[in-house]
Amino acid sequence: MSSLVPRTALADGTLMDVLGYGVYKVPPDDTEELCSTALDVGYRLLDTAALYGNEAGVGAAARRYLETGTREDLFITSKVWNADHGYEATLRAFDASMELLGLDQLDLYLIHWPCPSKDLYVDTWRALERLRADGRVRSIGVSNFQEAHLERLLAETGVAPVLNQVELHPYLQQSGLRSFHERHGITTQAWSPLGRGNVLVDPEIGRIAAELGRTPAQVILRWHYQHDVLTIPKASSRERISSNLDIFGFTLDDAHLSALDALDRDQRFGSHPDTVG
Ligand SMILES: NC(=O)c1ccc[n+]([C@@H]2O[C@H](COP(=O)([O-])OP(=O)(O)OC[C@H]3O[C@@H](n4cnc5c(N)ncnc54)[C@H](OP(=O)(O)O)[C@@H]3O)[C@@H](O)[C@H]2O)c1
C-alpha cells in the first residue's frame, strides 16, 4: 500500500511525505514496534538520528515493512551528530548509521546542528555532497541552521540544502527563516511540531479543535500543512500515532489560520542553535 500522506517535491526532485513519524526519545527497545505501528496505520516517513540511539529499531521496522512493501514507498531520514562534524568523521558516522539501519541507501541525511563553535559545518556539508554523489543518500539537508549558516554554505559551496529541519510550532513560527527558505528553494520541516506537547493545551487551539470536532494535535499539524511546513510528530500509542496522521480530511479557514498565526511568541521548548555545539 502506498502512502496515505501527500508528498511534496524537494528542490532536487525527490518526493517526500509532508508528515512522518519522529522517534526522538522513543526507547530503543520500543522503536521497532512503534515504527511498525506507524507504518501499519499509514506513515511512510521515519525520522531518526545517530543521537537517538534507536536507528537499529527504525531499520528493523523498515526491513519488516519491505517483506511485503516496496523501498520507494518508504522515506528514512537520519542525522550526523555534533561529535562527528568534519569531512572524514562524517563519512564514518554515515557508515555507522547505515550499518545500524541495515539499508543500502538513505533517503535524507541531515547535519543535526550547525555547532558554530566547532566551525566545521562546511566540511561536514562537503561530506554530505560526496555521499549524495556516490548515491548512498538521495537528498541532503540540514537541521537547526539559521540564516547566517545557510548563507555561508551557499557562499562557500554553491549548494543549498534541500531542507532545513527546525523547531517550529504555533508558539515559534520562524517567519523570517521560512521566507529565507522560500527564496532559496529550501523546504521547511518542523521538529517538535506540537511544542513537545506543550502547545496542545492552548485554549485558542482547544476552541478551534472543539469547533471542528478535531483534536488539538490535528489542528496544529493541519496548520503546519496549510503553511507548507512538513511535520514529524512523535507519539507513543497507536491511537495518537494514528490520529496525528488524520489531518487530510478537513480544512482550517482563514479565521482559524489567523487565530493560530496570532499565537506566535518566539517561545522555544528545545535548545537555541547558538548554544549547541
Ligand atoms: N533536529 C532536531 O534537532 C530535533 C529536535 C527534536 C525533535 N526532532 C524530531 O522531531 C520529532 C518530534 O518532536 P518532539 O518529539 O520533540 O515533540 P512533538 O512531536 O512536538 O511532541 C511530542 C509530545 O506530544 C505528545 N503527543 C503526541 N501526539 C499527541 C496527541 N495526539 N495527543 C496528546 N499528546 C500527544 C507525545 O506524547 P506521547 O509520546 O506520550 O504519546 C509527546 O510528549 C522527534 O521525535 C524527532 O524526530 C528533531
PDBQT file of the ligand as one rigid body, heavy atoms in Angstrom, charges set to zero:
ROOT
HETATM    1  N1  LIG A 301      16.500  18.049  14.522  1.00  0.00    +0.000 N 
HETATM    2  C1  LIG A 301      16.381  18.242  15.805  1.00  0.00    +0.000 C 
HETATM    3  O1  LIG A 301      17.219  18.886  16.445  1.00  0.00    +0.000 OA
HETATM    4  C2  LIG A 301      15.200  17.677  16.516  1.00  0.00    +0.000 A 
HETATM    5  C3  LIG A 301      14.957  18.038  17.853  1.00  0.00    +0.000 A 
HETATM    6  C4  LIG A 301      13.832  17.496  18.479  1.00  0.00    +0.000 A 
HETATM    7  C5  LIG A 301      12.991  16.634  17.793  1.00  0.00    +0.000 A 
HETATM    8  N2  LIG A 301      13.276  16.285  16.487  1.00  0.00    +0.000 N 
HETATM    9  C6  LIG A 301      12.404  15.366  15.729  1.00  0.00    +0.000 C 
HETATM   10  O2  LIG A 301      11.058  15.850  15.794  1.00  0.00    +0.000 OA
HETATM   11  C7  LIG A 301      10.217  14.815  16.319  1.00  0.00    +0.000 C 
HETATM   12  C8  LIG A 301       9.046  15.400  17.069  1.00  0.00    +0.000 C 
HETATM   13  O3  LIG A 301       9.478  16.290  18.077  1.00  0.00    +0.000 OA
HETATM   14  P1  LIG A 301       9.277  16.005  19.634  1.00  0.00    +0.000 P 
HETATM   15  O4  LIG A 301       9.227  14.538  19.852  1.00  0.00    +0.000 OA
HETATM   16  O5  LIG A 301      10.318  16.782  20.350  1.00  0.00    +0.000 OA
HETATM   17  O6  LIG A 301       7.900  16.714  20.002  1.00  0.00    +0.000 OA
HETATM   18  P2  LIG A 301       6.399  16.750  19.447  1.00  0.00    +0.000 P 
HETATM   19  O7  LIG A 301       6.203  15.797  18.328  1.00  0.00    +0.000 OA
HETATM   20  O8  LIG A 301       6.063  18.193  19.240  1.00  0.00    +0.000 OA
HETATM   21  O9  LIG A 301       5.580  16.303  20.718  1.00  0.00    +0.000 OA
HETATM   22  C9  LIG A 301       5.663  15.010  21.233  1.00  0.00    +0.000 C 
HETATM   23  C10 LIG A 301       4.873  15.006  22.536  1.00  0.00    +0.000 C 
HETATM   24  O10 LIG A 301       3.494  15.246  22.273  1.00  0.00    +0.000 OA
HETATM   25  C11 LIG A 301       2.732  14.156  22.780  1.00  0.00    +0.000 C 
HETATM   26  N3  LIG A 301       1.669  13.864  21.801  1.00  0.00    +0.000 N 
HETATM   27  C12 LIG A 301       1.827  13.497  20.503  1.00  0.00    +0.000 A 
HETATM   28  N4  LIG A 301       0.637  13.342  19.911  1.00  0.00    +0.000 NA
HETATM   29  C13 LIG A 301      -0.306  13.601  20.850  1.00  0.00    +0.000 A 
HETATM   30  C14 LIG A 301      -1.722  13.592  20.834  1.00  0.00    +0.000 A 
HETATM   31  N5  LIG A 301      -2.395  13.297  19.721  1.00  0.00    +0.000 N 
HETATM   32  N6  LIG A 301      -2.379  13.906  21.982  1.00  0.00    +0.000 NA
HETATM   33  C15 LIG A 301      -1.697  14.231  23.103  1.00  0.00    +0.000 A 
HETATM   34  N7  LIG A 301      -0.341  14.254  23.179  1.00  0.00    +0.000 NA
HETATM   35  C16 LIG A 301       0.347  13.931  22.061  1.00  0.00    +0.000 A 
HETATM   36  C17 LIG A 301       3.683  12.993  22.912  1.00  0.00    +0.000 C 
HETATM   37  O11 LIG A 301       3.258  12.170  23.964  1.00  0.00    +0.000 OA
HETATM   38  P3  LIG A 301       3.460  10.563  23.960  1.00  0.00    +0.000 P 
HETATM   39  O12 LIG A 301       4.825  10.281  23.367  1.00  0.00    +0.000 OA
HETATM   40  O13 LIG A 301       3.372  10.244  25.420  1.00  0.00    +0.000 OA
HETATM   41  O14 LIG A 301       2.353   9.962  23.146  1.00  0.00    +0.000 OA
HETATM   42  C18 LIG A 301       4.990  13.697  23.257  1.00  0.00    +0.000 C 
HETATM   43  O15 LIG A 301       5.033  14.002  24.654  1.00  0.00    +0.000 OA
HETATM   44  C19 LIG A 301      11.179  13.998  17.180  1.00  0.00    +0.000 C 
HETATM   45  O16 LIG A 301      10.660  12.742  17.520  1.00  0.00    +0.000 OA
HETATM   46  C20 LIG A 301      12.394  13.952  16.291  1.00  0.00    +0.000 C 
HETATM   47  O17 LIG A 301      12.215  13.007  15.256  1.00  0.00    +0.000 OA
HETATM   48  C21 LIG A 301      14.374  16.791  15.859  1.00  0.00    +0.000 A 
ENDROOT
TORSDOF 0
